[in-house]
Amino acid sequence: MTLTRLSRTVQPRFPDLVLGACALGFGFLAIELYLEQHYRQGSQIIGFSATLVGLVLSLLAFSNAARVRTVVLALLGLLALTGLYGLKEHRETRTEDAAKFAQQQAQTAAPTTAGTTAPGSTTPGSTPGASGPRVFRSNIPVLSPLSLSGLAALTMISMLARGKPEERRGSGHS
């Protein structure tokens, strides 16, 4: 198949292909959150639930019903904000973990009654058994929640690019 022929095949279906990729993205994100047990407590439940909602909305985005499309677009807009909330939560958790690490480092460096330093203990982001100064490293990814926002926004854009059913029929799109 030549590049031109492939291009003519893909172009009219491009919004649908992107919608399919968005649905897959939400699905893979849900699997990752499940495997990371990011559904067990507090605001983690929000991120996992929002991802499942995103998966359902991305599948509903294929609908031709005007009312469904309107509701899905509005809900996707709200869903994009959920990722921003997740960004805030992840950033705050990292800050709290860094403060705990600093406090534990200060306690570890404090001299004991024998004049030696107390043995170090493991904190979030620290390396157990490491000698010398330890560096704080967090396993909380600050920008990961934005994948939810990005998928929601991309789904919205694809829905808008897809157009209304009557517009697609008139232009030769399927």
VOVOPA-919007 format. One record per residue (C-alpha): residue number from 1; x, y, z negated; residue in three letters. Coordinates in steps of 0.05 Angstrom, whole numbers, m for minus. Each point is the difference from the previous one (the first is absolute). Example, Ala and Ser with C-alpha at 12.3 -4.5 7.8 and 13.67 -1.06 7.14 Angstrom:
pt num=1&x=246&y=m90&z=m156&residuo=Ala
pt num=2&x=27&y=69&z=13&residuo=Ser
//
This chain:
pt num=1&x=0&y=0&z=0&residuo=Met
pt num=2&x=30&y=66&z=20&residuo=Thr
pt num=3&x=7&y=58&z=m48&residuo=Leu
pt num=4&x=m52&y=41&z=38&residuo=Thr
pt num=5&x=m50&y=m56&z=m2&residuo=Arg
pt num=6&x=12&y=m12&z=m74&residuo=Leu
pt num=7&x=m8&y=75&z=m13&residuo=Ser
pt num=8&x=m67&y=0&z=37&residuo=Arg
pt num=9&x=m23&y=m59&z=m42&residuo=Thr
pt num=10&x=21&y=30&z=m66&residuo=Val
pt num=11&x=m20&y=73&z=8&residuo=Gln
pt num=12&x=m75&y=m7&z=m1&residuo=Pro
pt num=13&x=4&y=m49&z=m59&residuo=Arg
pt num=14&x=52&y=39&z=m39&residuo=Phe
pt num=15&x=m46&y=26&z=m55&residuo=Pro
pt num=16&x=m27&y=m70&z=m11&residuo=Asp
pt num=17&x=70&y=m29&z=m2&residuo=Leu
pt num=18&x=20&y=52&z=m52&residuo=Val
pt num=19&x=m63&y=m15&z=m40&residuo=Leu
pt num=20&x=19&y=m74&z=1&residuo=Gly
pt num=21&x=71&y=17&z=m23&residuo=Ala
pt num=22&x=m30&y=42&z=m57&residuo=Cys
pt num=23&x=m44&y=m58&z=m22&residuo=Ala
pt num=24&x=62&y=m45&z=0&residuo=Leu
pt num=25&x=38&y=53&z=m39&residuo=Gly
pt num=26&x=m54&y=3&z=m54&residuo=Phe
pt num=27&x=m1&y=m76&z=m2&residuo=Gly
pt num=28&x=75&y=m6&z=m8&residuo=Phe
pt num=29&x=0&y=55&z=m52&residuo=Leu
pt num=30&x=m53&y=m37&z=m40&residuo=Ala
pt num=31&x=41&y=m64&z=4&residuo=Ile
pt num=32&x=62&y=37&z=m24&residuo=Glu
pt num=33&x=m37&y=32&z=m58&residuo=Leu
pt num=34&x=m29&y=m68&z=m19&residuo=Tyr
pt num=35&x=68&y=m34&z=2&residuo=Leu
pt num=36&x=29&y=56&z=m42&residuo=Glu
pt num=37&x=m58&y=m8&z=m49&residuo=Gln
pt num=38&x=m18&y=73&z=11&residuo=His
pt num=39&x=m72&y=m12&z=m22&residuo=Tyr
pt num=40&x=6&y=m18&z=m73&residuo=Arg
pt num=41&x=m6&y=64&z=m39&residuo=Gln
pt num=42&x=m16&y=74&z=m1&residuo=Gly
pt num=43&x=9&y=40&z=63&residuo=Ser
pt num=44&x=29&y=m61&z=36&residuo=Gln
pt num=45&x=m71&y=m24&z=8&residuo=Ile
pt num=46&x=m16&y=65&z=37&residuo=Ile
pt num=47&x=55&y=m12&z=51&residuo=Gly
pt num=48&x=m18&y=m72&z=13&residuo=Phe
pt num=49&x=m75&y=15&z=4&residuo=Ser
pt num=50&x=13&y=59&z=46&residuo=Ala
pt num=51&x=40&y=m44&z=46&residuo=Thr
pt num=52&x=m56&y=m51&z=4&residuo=Leu
pt num=53&x=m49&y=57&z=15&residuo=Val
pt num=54&x=48&y=24&z=54&residuo=Gly
pt num=55&x=0&y=m69&z=31&residuo=Leu
pt num=56&x=m76&y=m2&z=2&residuo=Val
pt num=57&x=m4&y=72&z=27&residuo=Leu
pt num=58&x=51&y=m15&z=54&residuo=Ser
pt num=59&x=m42&y=m58&z=24&residuo=Leu
pt num=60&x=m63&y=43&z=m3&residuo=Leu
pt num=61&x=36&y=51&z=42&residuo=Ala
pt num=62&x=m14&y=m43&z=61&residuo=Phe
pt num=63&x=m75&y=12&z=m9&residuo=Ser
pt num=64&x=m37&y=37&z=54&residuo=Asn
pt num=65&x=m56&y=23&z=m47&residuo=Ala
pt num=66&x=4&y=76&z=m9&residuo=Ala
pt num=67&x=m21&y=m2&z=m74&residuo=Arg
pt num=68&x=51&y=m54&z=m16&residuo=Val
pt num=69&x=55&y=39&z=36&residuo=Arg
pt num=70&x=m17&y=64&z=m38&residuo=Thr
pt num=71&x=0&y=m35&z=m68&residuo=Val
pt num=72&x=65&y=m38&z=16&residuo=Val
pt num=73&x=35&y=64&z=21&residuo=Leu
pt num=74&x=m21&y=35&z=m64&residuo=Ala
pt num=75&x=21&y=m58&z=m44&residuo=Leu
pt num=76&x=67&y=m6&z=36&residuo=Leu
pt num=77&x=12&y=74&z=m16&residuo=Gly
pt num=78&x=m12&y=m14&z=m74&residuo=Leu
pt num=79&x=43&y=m63&z=4&residuo=Leu
pt num=80&x=58&y=41&z=26&residuo=Ala
pt num=81&x=m3&y=40&z=m65&residuo=Leu
pt num=82&x=5&y=m64&z=m40&residuo=Thr
pt num=83&x=71&y=m9&z=27&residuo=Gly
pt num=84&x=17&y=69&z=m25&residuo=Leu
pt num=85&x=m25&y=m20&z=m69&residuo=Tyr
pt num=86&x=44&y=m62&z=4&residuo=Gly
pt num=87&x=60&y=44&z=17&residuo=Leu
pt num=88&x=m13&y=41&z=m63&residuo=Lys
pt num=89&x=m8&y=m63&z=m43&residuo=Glu
pt num=90&x=63&y=m32&z=27&residuo=His
pt num=91&x=40&y=63&z=m11&residuo=Arg
pt num=92&x=m25&y=6&z=m72&residuo=Glu
pt num=93&x=16&y=m73&z=m14&residuo=Thr
pt num=94&x=71&y=9&z=27&residuo=Arg
pt num=95&x=8&y=62&z=m44&residuo=Thr
pt num=96&x=m24&y=m38&z=m61&residuo=Glu
pt num=97&x=46&y=m58&z=15&residuo=Asp
pt num=98&x=59&y=47&z=9&residuo=Ala
pt num=99&x=m15&y=33&z=m68&residuo=Ala
pt num=100&x=m3&y=m69&z=m34&residuo=Lys
pt num=101&x=65&y=m19&z=33&residuo=Phe
pt num=102&x=34&y=65&z=m23&residuo=Ala
pt num=103&x=m26&y=m11&z=m71&residuo=Gln
pt num=104&x=26&y=m71&z=m1&residuo=Gln
pt num=105&x=67&y=23&z=28&residuo=Gln
pt num=106&x=5&y=52&z=m55&residuo=Ala
pt num=107&x=m16&y=m53&z=m53&residuo=Gln
pt num=108&x=50&y=m48&z=31&residuo=Thr
pt num=109&x=55&y=53&z=m1&residuo=Ala
pt num=110&x=m14&y=19&z=m73&residuo=Ala
pt num=111&x=54&y=m26&z=m47&residuo=Pro
pt num=112&x=m21&y=m54&z=m49&residuo=Thr
pt num=113&x=22&y=m3&z=m73&residuo=Thr
pt num=114&x=61&y=m41&z=20&residuo=Ala
pt num=115&x=23&y=55&z=47&residuo=Gly
pt num=116&x=m15&y=m40&z=63&residuo=Thr
pt num=117&x=m54&y=10&z=51&residuo=Thr
pt num=118&x=m64&y=m40&z=m2&residuo=Ala
pt num=119&x=m8&y=m52&z=55&residuo=Pro
pt num=120&x=m42&y=23&z=60&residuo=Gly
pt num=121&x=m68&y=m28&z=15&residuo=Ser
pt num=122&x=m38&y=m5&z=65&residuo=Thr
pt num=123&x=m46&y=56&z=21&residuo=Thr
pt num=124&x=m40&y=11&z=63&residuo=Pro
pt num=125&x=51&y=11&z=55&residuo=Gly
pt num=126&x=62&y=m19&z=m40&residuo=Ser
pt num=127&x=48&y=m57&z=10&residuo=Thr
pt num=128&x=7&y=m48&z=m59&residuo=Pro
pt num=129&x=71&y=m17&z=m20&residuo=Gly
pt num=130&x=31&y=56&z=40&residuo=Ala
pt num=131&x=60&y=34&z=m32&residuo=Ser
pt num=132&x=12&y=74&z=4&residuo=Gly
pt num=133&x=m51&y=53&z=14&residuo=Pro
pt num=134&x=m64&y=m26&z=28&residuo=Arg
pt num=135&x=m39&y=36&z=54&residuo=Val
pt num=136&x=m76&y=4&z=m1&residuo=Phe
pt num=137&x=m32&y=m36&z=59&residuo=Arg
pt num=138&x=m75&y=m7&z=5&residuo=Ser
pt num=139&x=m37&y=m54&z=37&residuo=Asn
pt num=140&x=m60&y=47&z=6&residuo=Ile
pt num=141&x=m2&y=25&z=73&residuo=Pro
pt num=142&x=m23&y=72&z=m1&residuo=Val
pt num=143&x=m22&y=5&z=72&residuo=Leu
pt num=144&x=m33&y=m68&z=8&residuo=Ser
pt num=145&x=m71&y=25&z=m17&residuo=Pro
pt num=146&x=5&y=46&z=61&residuo=Leu
pt num=147&x=m5&y=m62&z=44&residuo=Ser
pt num=148&x=m73&y=m2&z=m22&residuo=Leu
pt num=149&x=m9&y=74&z=19&residuo=Ser
pt num=150&x=36&y=m10&z=66&residuo=Gly
pt num=151&x=m41&y=m61&z=20&residuo=Leu
pt num=152&x=m65&y=37&z=m19&residuo=Ala
pt num=153&x=21&y=61&z=41&residuo=Ala
pt num=154&x=22&y=m42&z=59&residuo=Leu
pt num=155&x=m66&y=m38&z=m1&residuo=Thr
pt num=156&x=m38&y=66&z=0&residuo=Met
pt num=157&x=41&y=27&z=59&residuo=Ile
pt num=158&x=m10&y=m64&z=39&residuo=Ser
pt num=159&x=m75&y=3&z=m13&residuo=Met
pt num=160&x=m2&y=71&z=26&residuo=Leu
pt num=161&x=43&y=m18&z=60&residuo=Ala
pt num=162&x=m46&y=m58&z=14&residuo=Arg
pt num=163&x=m58&y=48&z=8&residuo=Gly
pt num=164&x=m74&y=m15&z=m2&residuo=Lys
pt num=165&x=m26&y=m62&z=36&residuo=Pro
pt num=166&x=m35&y=41&z=54&residuo=Glu
pt num=167&x=64&y=38&z=14&residuo=Glu
pt num=168&x=39&y=m65&z=8&residuo=Arg
pt num=169&x=m50&y=m30&z=48&residuo=Arg
pt num=170&x=1&y=62&z=44&residuo=Gly
pt num=171&x=76&y=0&z=5&residuo=Ser
pt num=172&x=10&y=m73&z=18&residuo=Gly
pt num=173&x=23&y=m20&z=m70&residuo=His
pt num=174&x=m26&y=m65&z=m28&residuo=Ser
//
